[in-house]
Amino acid sequence: MSEKNTLPDLRGPAAPSGSVTPDSLEDARLGARNKLVIGILLVSAFIVILNETIMSVALPHLMASFNIPAESAQWVTTAFMLTMAVVIPITGFLLQRFNTRPVYIASMLFFSVGTLISATAPGFEVLLVGRVIQACGTAIMMPLLMTTVMTLVPPASRGRTMGNISIVISVAPAIGPTISGLILNVLDWRWMFWLVLPIAVAALVVGALKIPNVTTPRRAPFDVLSVVLSAIGFGGLVYGLTTVGSTTTGWMPSWAPLVVGLVALALFVLRQLQLQRTDRALLDLRTFTSKNFTLSIVMFAISMMALFGTLIILPLYMQNVLKLDTLSTGLLLLPGGLVMGALAPVVGRLYDKRGPTMLLIPGSIIVSVVLWSLTQVTSTTPIWQLLVAHIVLSVGLALMFTPLFTASLGSLKPALYSHGSAVVGTVQQVAGAAGTALFVTIMASQATRLVVTGSDPILAQASGVRAAFTIGAIISLGAIVVAFFVKKPADSELPEGVPAGH
């Protein structure tokens, strides 16, 4: 590992066993500082990421409270994902230009203010504004966490720390519906924000007082055209994916945002390729020069499609076909989320010892097998089978997320960590939106087709669920193939001729 990737060796000459030297005390101080920084960032990231899916089961309550249709209520989730997709690509610039503490304070301040606005919203439009402000803070937090970990943690122990990060990225969205179901069973929907607000404010205060500046800011160029193209490209793509199943999106065809987003995204890529010749790119695409990074990102995208697609389809199936209530649905999804969280640190330690291959191959096979098994669900499928399937699926995803985070970012030069983190965050949002759109669209189109031909609505819905999982199972086969080619990076595998950053 190059010196850039490790903390400075402050130990000096070897001291006699058992003696305490100024250098050993300094080592201990740095270690304690790093643990504190990463611990605060992990807790904060869990809080903010949890809010991405916490509103998913609250839509009927919002519809009743504000007297709005389901299409409007869905925007509390769509607007959150949309904002994340727009802001995350810009974080590569922010993390280079500003120091750790002010970026953290900005992130948690955005989130806390957005949470307060949402809790006190007198109307649905104000609630949407609060959710957008929340999402701005969330979008900054995840790349900040990943970049900080890659900067502070030596390669030999990154797997363990990345295991904790995978708890945040995968478990928090998974248990969001469960937590909201529990809250809504006894309290008003506003309490989903009131209960989070004091925790967010406490994290803001503690972080502002305790987090030191652990990175070195440097002057980074800011290309306005890149920002505009990024916002239109990623925003249009996520919006188009979340509305692709509808016939229209207001005054325009449902496919129009998707086309606009893809065109803007193509122009954004061309712009970055042009700017990175002079080290001025907003999002440096030289991260994809690393084969290992590229393969890891492809596999990560497939995994996130499976996770978010399943998170949206299983609750719909349980409530619309099996006629379970919101609380029961949330509780059935809870064990899988807890299993994923419990396994993450273990998987991280295994990665440090054995590398990604022995984890990714069985993990991808498990995910695929579960998705194929879900293609057999009916209107009479026992609840315990769904519970077991979700738990086993969570095991498979747990075996995949930590190795993919660690292998992808570990394949980059240190100056590209912030850009790699931004890519991971952006892919999470786009792949999550794609998985949700794909599963829901397949399910809805199949169910509608059968209802038109005279089928029972419940049986038609079950058939739609089977069709959605069939497509997901087919896509999952691609992850099994890619799993054989993701390797543990020895150092940074970018070619020597590729500049490390800007």
C-alpha positions as CSV (number, residue, x, y, z in Angstrom):
1,M,0.0,0.0,0.0
2,S,1.4,3.5,-0.9
3,E,2.0,6.0,1.8
4,K,-1.0,8.0,0.6
5,N,-3.4,5.3,1.6
6,T,-2.2,4.8,5.2
7,L,-1.9,7.0,8.2
8,P,1.6,8.3,8.9
9,D,3.9,6.0,10.8
10,L,4.3,8.0,14.0
11,R,5.7,5.2,16.1
12,G,9.4,5.8,15.7
13,P,12.0,3.3,16.8
14,A,10.8,0.1,18.6
15,A,10.5,0.6,22.3
16,P,11.0,-2.1,24.9
17,S,8.0,-4.4,25.5
18,G,5.6,-3.0,28.0
19,S,7.1,0.6,27.9
20,V,5.0,3.7,27.2
21,T,6.6,6.2,24.9
22,P,5.3,9.6,23.5
23,D,5.0,7.9,20.1
24,S,2.9,5.1,21.4
25,L,0.6,7.6,23.2
26,E,0.3,9.5,20.0
27,D,-0.7,6.3,18.2
28,A,-3.3,5.6,20.8
29,R,-4.6,9.2,20.5
30,L,-4.9,8.9,16.7
31,G,-6.7,5.6,17.0
32,A,-9.2,6.9,19.6
33,R,-9.8,10.0,17.4
34,N,-10.4,7.9,14.3
35,K,-12.8,5.6,16.1
36,L,-14.7,8.6,17.5
37,V,-15.0,10.2,14.0
38,I,-16.2,7.0,12.3
39,G,-18.6,6.2,15.1
40,I,-20.3,9.6,15.0
41,L,-20.5,9.4,11.2
42,L,-22.0,5.8,11.3
43,V,-24.7,6.8,13.8
44,S,-25.5,10.0,11.8
45,A,-25.6,8.1,8.5
46,F,-28.0,5.5,9.9
47,I,-30.4,8.1,11.1
48,V,-30.5,10.0,7.8
49,I,-30.6,6.9,5.5
50,L,-33.4,5.4,7.6
51,N,-35.6,8.3,6.4
52,E,-35.4,7.3,2.8
53,T,-37.9,4.4,3.2
54,I,-39.6,5.3,6.5
55,M,-42.5,7.0,4.7
56,S,-43.3,4.1,2.4
57,V,-46.1,2.7,4.6
58,A,-47.4,6.1,5.7
59,L,-49.0,7.0,2.4
60,P,-52.6,6.1,3.4
61,H,-52.2,8.3,6.5
62,L,-50.9,11.2,4.4
63,M,-53.8,10.8,1.9
64,A,-56.3,11.0,4.7
65,S,-54.5,13.9,6.6
66,F,-54.1,16.1,3.5
67,N,-57.0,14.8,1.4
68,I,-54.7,14.0,-1.5
69,P,-54.6,11.0,-4.0
70,A,-52.1,8.2,-3.9
71,E,-50.2,9.7,-6.9
72,S,-49.5,12.9,-4.9
73,A,-48.7,11.1,-1.6
74,Q,-46.0,9.0,-3.3
75,W,-44.0,12.1,-3.9
76,V,-42.7,12.1,-0.2
77,T,-40.6,9.1,-1.3
78,T,-40.0,10.1,-5.0
79,A,-38.9,13.7,-4.1
80,F,-36.4,12.2,-1.5
81,M,-34.9,9.9,-4.1
82,L,-34.9,12.6,-6.7
83,T,-33.0,15.1,-4.5
84,M,-30.5,12.4,-3.5
85,A,-29.8,11.6,-7.2
86,V,-29.2,15.3,-7.9
87,V,-27.1,16.2,-4.9
88,I,-24.8,13.1,-4.6
89,P,-22.8,13.7,-7.8
90,I,-21.8,17.1,-6.5
91,T,-20.4,15.7,-3.2
92,G,-17.1,14.8,-4.9
93,F,-16.4,18.5,-5.3
94,L,-17.7,19.4,-1.7
95,L,-15.5,16.8,-0.1
96,Q,-12.4,18.1,-1.8
97,R,-13.1,21.8,-1.3
98,F,-14.2,21.8,2.3
99,N,-13.0,20.3,5.6
100,T,-14.6,17.4,7.4
101,R,-16.3,19.3,10.3
102,P,-18.1,22.0,8.2
103,V,-19.3,19.3,5.7
104,Y,-20.7,17.2,8.6
105,I,-22.4,20.2,10.2
106,A,-24.0,21.2,6.9
107,S,-25.3,17.7,6.3
108,M,-26.9,17.3,9.8
109,L,-28.1,20.9,9.7
110,F,-29.9,20.3,6.4
111,F,-31.4,17.1,7.8
112,S,-32.5,18.6,11.2
113,V,-34.1,21.6,9.6
114,G,-35.9,19.4,7.0
115,T,-37.1,17.1,9.8
116,L,-38.5,20.0,11.8
117,I,-40.3,21.4,8.7
118,S,-41.8,18.0,7.9
119,A,-43.0,17.5,11.5
120,T,-44.8,20.9,11.5
121,A,-45.9,21.0,7.9
122,P,-49.4,22.6,7.7
123,G,-49.9,21.3,4.1
124,F,-48.5,18.6,1.8
125,E,-46.5,21.1,-0.2
126,V,-44.6,22.2,2.9
127,L,-44.0,18.5,3.8
128,L,-42.4,18.0,0.4
129,V,-40.1,20.9,1.0
130,G,-39.1,19.4,4.3
131,R,-38.4,16.1,2.6
132,V,-36.2,17.7,0.0
133,I,-34.2,19.5,2.6
134,Q,-33.8,16.3,4.5
135,A,-32.6,14.5,1.4
136,C,-29.9,17.2,0.8
137,G,-28.4,16.3,4.2
138,T,-28.6,12.6,3.5
139,A,-27.0,12.9,0.1
140,I,-23.9,14.6,1.7
141,M,-23.6,12.2,4.6
142,M,-23.0,8.9,2.8
143,P,-20.0,10.0,0.6
144,L,-18.6,11.8,3.6
145,L,-18.7,8.6,5.6
146,M,-17.1,6.5,2.9
147,T,-14.4,9.0,2.0
148,T,-13.5,9.4,5.7
149,V,-13.2,5.7,6.3
150,M,-11.0,5.2,3.2
151,T,-8.8,8.0,4.4
152,L,-8.4,6.9,8.0
153,V,-8.6,3.1,7.9
154,P,-5.6,1.0,6.7
155,P,-6.4,-1.6,4.0
156,A,-5.9,-4.6,6.3
157,S,-8.9,-3.7,8.4
158,R,-11.2,-1.9,6.0
159,G,-13.5,-4.9,5.6
160,R,-14.6,-4.7,9.2
161,T,-15.3,-1.0,9.0
162,M,-17.1,-1.3,5.7
163,G,-19.2,-4.0,7.3
164,N,-20.5,-1.3,9.6
165,I,-21.2,0.9,6.6
166,S,-23.1,-1.8,4.9
167,I,-25.4,-1.9,8.0
168,V,-26.2,1.8,7.3
169,I,-26.7,1.5,3.5
170,S,-28.6,-1.8,3.4
171,V,-30.2,-2.3,6.9
172,A,-31.5,1.2,7.5
173,P,-33.7,1.2,4.3
174,A,-34.8,-2.4,5.0
175,I,-36.1,-1.6,8.5
176,G,-37.6,1.8,7.6
177,P,-41.0,0.3,6.8
178,T,-41.0,-1.7,10.0
179,I,-40.2,1.3,12.2
180,S,-42.9,3.4,10.5
181,G,-45.4,0.6,10.9
182,L,-44.7,0.4,14.6
183,I,-45.0,4.2,15.0
184,L,-48.2,4.5,12.9
185,N,-49.8,1.7,14.9
186,V,-50.0,3.9,18.0
187,L,-49.1,7.5,17.0
188,D,-49.8,10.1,14.3
189,W,-47.5,10.2,11.2
190,R,-45.9,13.4,12.4
191,W,-44.2,11.4,15.2
192,M,-42.0,9.7,12.6
193,F,-40.3,13.1,12.4
194,W,-40.7,14.2,16.0
195,L,-39.0,11.1,17.3
196,V,-36.1,11.5,14.9
197,L,-35.6,15.2,15.4
198,P,-33.9,15.2,18.9
199,I,-31.6,12.3,17.8
200,A,-30.6,14.3,14.7
201,V,-30.0,17.5,16.7
202,A,-28.0,15.6,19.3
203,A,-25.8,14.1,16.5
204,L,-25.4,17.6,15.1
205,V,-24.2,19.0,18.4
206,V,-21.9,16.1,19.3
207,G,-20.4,16.1,15.8
208,A,-19.8,19.8,15.8
209,L,-18.0,19.6,19.1
210,K,-16.1,16.3,18.7
211,I,-15.4,15.7,15.0
212,P,-11.9,17.0,14.0
213,N,-10.9,17.9,10.5
214,V,-9.3,14.7,9.2
215,T,-8.9,15.7,5.5
216,T,-6.9,18.4,3.7
217,P,-9.1,20.6,1.6
218,R,-7.7,21.9,-1.7
219,R,-8.9,24.3,-4.3
220,A,-11.2,22.4,-6.7
221,P,-12.8,23.8,-9.8
222,F,-16.6,24.1,-10.0
223,D,-18.2,23.7,-13.4
224,V,-21.7,25.1,-13.5
225,L,-22.6,23.3,-16.7
226,S,-21.6,20.0,-15.2
227,V,-23.9,20.7,-12.2
228,V,-26.8,21.5,-14.5
229,L,-26.3,18.5,-16.7
230,S,-25.9,16.3,-13.6
231,A,-29.2,17.6,-12.1
232,I,-31.1,17.1,-15.3
233,G,-29.5,13.8,-16.1
234,F,-29.6,11.9,-12.8
235,G,-32.8,13.7,-11.7
236,G,-34.6,13.0,-15.0
237,L,-33.4,9.3,-14.9
238,V,-34.7,8.7,-11.3
239,Y,-37.9,10.6,-11.9
240,G,-38.5,8.8,-15.2
241,L,-37.9,5.4,-13.5
242,T,-40.2,6.1,-10.7
243,T,-43.1,7.2,-13.0
244,V,-42.4,4.7,-15.9
245,G,-45.5,2.6,-15.0
246,S,-48.0,5.5,-15.4
247,T,-49.5,6.6,-18.7
248,T,-48.6,10.2,-18.2
249,T,-46.6,12.4,-15.8
250,G,-48.8,15.6,-15.9
251,W,-48.5,17.3,-19.2
252,M,-45.9,15.0,-20.7
253,P,-45.7,11.3,-21.7
254,S,-44.2,9.0,-19.0
255,W,-41.2,8.2,-21.1
256,A,-40.2,11.8,-21.7
257,P,-38.3,12.4,-18.4
258,L,-36.4,9.2,-18.9
259,V,-35.3,10.2,-22.4
260,V,-34.4,13.7,-21.3
261,G,-32.4,12.3,-18.4
262,L,-30.5,9.8,-20.6
263,V,-29.6,12.6,-23.1
264,A,-28.5,14.9,-20.3
265,L,-26.5,12.1,-18.7
266,A,-24.7,11.3,-22.0
267,L,-23.8,15.0,-22.3
268,F,-22.7,15.0,-18.6
269,V,-20.3,12.1,-19.3
270,L,-18.9,13.8,-22.3
271,R,-18.4,17.0,-20.3
272,Q,-16.5,15.1,-17.5
273,L,-14.3,13.3,-20.0
274,Q,-13.4,16.7,-21.5
275,L,-12.8,18.4,-18.1
276,Q,-10.7,15.6,-16.5
277,R,-8.0,16.1,-19.2
278,T,-7.2,19.3,-17.2
279,D,-8.3,17.9,-13.8
280,R,-11.4,20.0,-13.6
281,A,-14.2,17.3,-13.7
282,L,-17.1,17.6,-11.2
283,L,-17.3,13.8,-11.0
284,D,-14.1,12.2,-12.1
285,L,-14.9,9.2,-14.3
286,R,-11.3,7.9,-14.1
287,T,-12.7,5.8,-11.3
288,F,-14.0,3.5,-14.0
289,T,-10.4,3.0,-15.3
290,S,-10.2,0.4,-12.5
291,K,-11.7,-2.8,-13.8
292,N,-12.3,-4.0,-10.2
293,F,-14.2,-0.8,-9.4
294,T,-16.3,-1.1,-12.5
295,L,-17.2,-4.8,-11.9
296,S,-18.0,-4.1,-8.2
297,I,-20.3,-1.2,-9.2
298,V,-22.1,-3.4,-11.8
299,M,-22.7,-6.1,-9.1
300,F,-23.7,-3.5,-6.5
301,A,-26.3,-2.0,-9.0
302,I,-27.8,-5.5,-9.5
303,S,-27.9,-6.0,-5.7
304,M,-29.6,-2.7,-5.0
305,M,-32.2,-3.4,-7.7
306,A,-33.0,-6.7,-5.9
307,L,-33.1,-5.1,-2.5
308,F,-35.4,-2.1,-3.4
309,G,-37.5,-4.1,-5.8
310,T,-38.2,-6.7,-3.1
311,L,-38.8,-4.1,-0.4
312,I,-41.6,-2.6,-2.5
313,I,-43.1,-5.8,-3.9
314,L,-43.2,-8.0,-0.8
315,P,-45.2,-5.4,1.3
316,L,-47.7,-4.9,-1.6
317,Y,-48.1,-8.7,-1.9
318,M,-48.5,-9.2,1.8
319,Q,-51.2,-6.4,2.1
320,N,-53.0,-6.7,-1.2
321,V,-52.9,-10.5,-1.8
322,L,-52.5,-12.0,1.7
323,K,-54.5,-9.2,3.4
324,L,-52.0,-8.5,6.2
325,D,-52.1,-5.2,8.0
326,T,-49.3,-2.6,8.0
327,L,-47.9,-3.6,11.4
328,S,-47.8,-7.3,10.5
329,T,-46.1,-6.6,7.2
330,G,-43.5,-4.4,8.9
331,L,-42.8,-7.0,11.6
332,L,-42.4,-9.8,9.0
333,L,-39.7,-7.7,7.3
334,L,-37.8,-6.9,10.5
335,P,-36.0,-10.2,11.1
336,G,-34.3,-10.0,7.7
337,G,-33.1,-6.5,8.3
338,L,-31.7,-7.5,11.8
339,V,-30.0,-10.6,10.3
340,M,-28.3,-8.4,7.6
341,G,-27.1,-6.0,10.3
342,A,-25.8,-8.8,12.5
343,L,-23.9,-10.5,9.7
344,A,-22.3,-7.3,8.3
345,P,-19.3,-7.1,10.8
346,V,-18.7,-10.8,10.5
347,V,-18.6,-10.5,6.7
348,G,-16.2,-7.6,7.1
349,R,-13.8,-9.7,9.1
350,L,-14.0,-12.5,6.6
351,Y,-13.3,-10.1,3.8
352,D,-10.1,-8.9,5.6
353,K,-8.9,-12.5,6.0
354,R,-10.1,-14.1,2.7
355,G,-11.0,-11.4,0.2
356,P,-14.3,-10.9,-1.7
357,T,-14.6,-14.0,-3.9
358,M,-15.6,-16.6,-1.2
359,L,-18.3,-14.1,-0.1
360,L,-19.6,-12.8,-3.4
361,I,-20.1,-16.1,-5.2
362,P,-22.3,-17.8,-2.5
363,G,-24.0,-14.5,-1.8
364,S,-25.0,-13.9,-5.4
365,I,-26.2,-17.5,-5.7
366,I,-28.3,-17.2,-2.5
367,V,-30.0,-14.0,-3.8
368,S,-30.7,-15.6,-7.1
369,V,-32.2,-18.8,-5.6
370,V,-34.5,-16.8,-3.3
371,L,-35.7,-14.6,-6.1
372,W,-36.4,-17.8,-8.2
373,S,-38.3,-19.3,-5.2
374,L,-40.5,-16.1,-5.0
375,T,-41.6,-16.7,-8.5
376,Q,-43.8,-19.5,-7.1
377,V,-45.9,-17.4,-4.6
378,T,-49.6,-17.7,-4.8
379,S,-52.6,-16.2,-3.0
380,T,-52.3,-19.0,-0.4
381,T,-48.6,-19.0,0.2
382,P,-47.9,-19.6,4.0
383,I,-46.5,-16.5,5.8
384,W,-43.6,-18.5,7.2
385,Q,-42.3,-19.2,3.7
386,L,-42.1,-15.5,3.0
387,L,-40.4,-14.9,6.3
388,V,-37.8,-17.6,5.6
389,A,-37.3,-16.3,2.0
390,H,-36.7,-12.7,3.2
391,I,-34.3,-13.8,5.9
392,V,-32.3,-15.9,3.5
393,L,-32.3,-13.1,0.9
394,S,-30.9,-10.8,3.6
395,V,-28.1,-13.3,4.3
396,G,-27.2,-13.3,0.6
397,L,-27.2,-9.5,0.3
398,A,-25.1,-9.2,3.5
399,L,-22.5,-11.5,1.9
400,M,-22.4,-9.1,-1.0
401,F,-22.6,-5.5,0.2
402,T,-19.5,-5.2,2.4
403,P,-17.1,-6.9,-0.1
404,L,-18.4,-4.7,-2.9
405,F,-18.0,-1.4,-0.9
406,T,-14.5,-2.4,0.2
407,A,-13.2,-3.8,-3.1
408,S,-14.6,-1.0,-5.2
409,L,-13.2,2.0,-3.2
410,G,-10.0,0.1,-2.3
411,S,-9.2,-0.2,-6.0
412,L,-8.9,3.6,-6.3
413,K,-6.1,6.1,-5.7
414,P,-6.7,8.2,-2.5
415,A,-7.4,11.4,-4.5
416,L,-10.3,9.6,-6.2
417,Y,-12.0,8.3,-3.0
418,S,-14.5,11.2,-2.9
419,H,-15.5,10.6,-6.5
420,G,-15.7,6.9,-6.0
421,S,-17.9,7.4,-2.9
422,A,-20.2,9.8,-5.0
423,V,-20.4,7.1,-7.7
424,V,-21.5,4.5,-5.2
425,G,-24.1,6.8,-3.7
426,T,-25.5,7.7,-7.1
427,V,-25.6,4.1,-8.3
428,Q,-27.5,3.2,-5.1
429,Q,-30.2,5.8,-5.9
430,V,-30.5,5.1,-9.6
431,A,-30.4,1.3,-9.2
432,G,-32.9,1.5,-6.3
433,A,-35.3,3.6,-8.4
434,A,-34.8,1.2,-11.4
435,G,-35.5,-1.9,-9.3
436,T,-38.6,-0.3,-7.8
437,A,-39.9,0.9,-11.2
438,L,-39.1,-2.4,-12.9
439,F,-40.7,-4.6,-10.3
440,V,-43.8,-2.4,-9.9
441,T,-44.3,-1.9,-13.6
442,I,-44.1,-5.6,-14.4
443,M,-46.4,-6.5,-11.5
444,A,-49.0,-3.8,-12.4
445,S,-49.0,-4.6,-16.2
446,Q,-49.4,-8.3,-15.7
447,A,-52.2,-7.9,-13.1
448,T,-54.0,-5.3,-15.2
449,R,-53.9,-7.6,-18.3
450,L,-55.4,-10.5,-16.3
451,V,-58.1,-8.4,-14.7
452,V,-59.2,-7.1,-18.1
453,T,-59.6,-10.7,-19.3
454,G,-61.9,-11.4,-16.3
455,S,-59.5,-12.9,-13.8
456,D,-60.1,-12.5,-10.0
457,P,-58.2,-9.3,-8.9
458,I,-56.4,-11.1,-6.0
459,L,-55.2,-13.9,-8.3
460,A,-54.2,-11.4,-10.9
461,Q,-52.2,-9.5,-8.3
462,A,-50.4,-12.7,-7.3
463,S,-49.6,-13.4,-10.9
464,G,-48.2,-9.9,-11.3
465,V,-46.0,-10.5,-8.2
466,R,-44.7,-13.7,-9.8
467,A,-43.9,-12.0,-13.0
468,A,-42.0,-9.2,-11.2
469,F,-39.8,-11.7,-9.3
470,T,-39.2,-13.7,-12.5
471,I,-37.6,-10.6,-14.1
472,G,-35.6,-9.9,-10.9
473,A,-34.4,-13.5,-10.8
474,I,-33.2,-13.4,-14.4
475,I,-31.3,-10.2,-13.7
476,S,-29.7,-11.7,-10.6
477,L,-28.0,-14.3,-12.8
478,G,-25.7,-11.5,-14.1
479,A,-24.4,-10.9,-10.5
480,I,-23.3,-14.6,-10.2
481,V,-21.2,-14.2,-13.4
482,V,-19.6,-10.9,-12.2
483,A,-18.9,-12.4,-8.8
484,F,-16.1,-14.6,-10.2
485,F,-14.2,-11.5,-11.4
486,V,-14.2,-9.2,-8.4
487,K,-10.8,-9.4,-6.7
488,K,-9.3,-8.0,-3.5
489,P,-7.2,-5.0,-4.5
490,A,-3.6,-5.3,-3.4
491,D,-3.3,-1.5,-3.5
492,S,-4.7,0.7,-6.1
493,E,-5.1,-0.9,-9.5
494,L,-5.4,2.3,-11.5
495,P,-2.7,2.2,-14.3
496,E,0.4,4.3,-13.5
497,G,-0.3,6.6,-16.4
498,V,-3.7,7.6,-15.0
499,P,-3.5,10.8,-12.8
500,A,-4.6,10.1,-9.3
501,G,-7.0,13.0,-9.0
502,H,-7.2,16.7,-9.3
